[in-house]
Amino acid sequence: MNGTVEIVSDVFLALIGLCIGSFLNVLIYRLPLGMNIASPPSHCPKCNAKIKWYDNIPLVSYLVLGGKCRVCKEKIPFRYFFVELANLLLWVAVLALFDLSVYSVAYALLSSVLLAIVFIDAEHQIIPDSLNLTVAILGVAVTVYSVFFPAITGRIGSNEVLWWEHLAGGAGAAALFLAIYFLYRLIRKKEGLGGGDIKLIGALGLVLGYRSVLLCIGASAVLACIYLLIMKIAGKLDPAKPFAFGPFLAAAAYLCMLFGNDLIGLYLRLF
Ligand SMILES: [Zn+2]
């Protein structure tokens, strides 16, 4: 019986994940342009035709329409399909790895917000305050929850993050990035990190706790270095183009959120 309840609740949550993935596409398109996210209803940017509900079903509609507007046959960017699929997979990963709690719900929502940040920062080199604020609210939720239930349990063991570790993570990570920001400005006489990055790492620190967010900072730096190295070797590095750090922070946050407990546990057992 319990198994059935679990399957039904997992399927239900996965469906919510699909719908949120579809909403993320609206956010990614409209937030950087300063458009209202609720109205007007979705329409084709080329022919302005309103998108009917049956052409707006996550994943399915893109495949049925062959990635084209039903009316004017304008190509729909593959990003729409990718974001919906990636969001679904991230939600399934969180649901599979963690027991249902405020933590797992916050992690699932965090994966969605980070996905929007990846695409907006990569294209526009900004991280909207509303998205950083959402991450911070998730951080406050898990911090309050951790006062009563500090354990994050799941199918890969459990980890305890106390309320003060969440607070230390938020304050410490933001302070570290602020210090890097001022040092860089002092030495290079230009801005390295953006204000959005500093707010994001502070909010992420609140969600993850200080141990996991330290791992996140380290992993994001390594990922960014690997990317820059590959681009340099490929001769595609343009020093004039502003560099978006958000996608690397997000990728590292995924790693830390999903596997951070195990990595830290492994590290602590080694020494
Ligand atoms: Zn159209």
Boltz pocket constraint, residues with backbone or C-beta under 6 A from the ligand:
constraints:
  - pocket:
      binder: B
      contacts: [[A, 44], [A, 45], [A, 46], [A, 47], [A, 48], [A, 49], [A, 69], [A, 70], [A, 71], [A, 72], [A, 73], [A, 74]]
      max_distance: 6.0
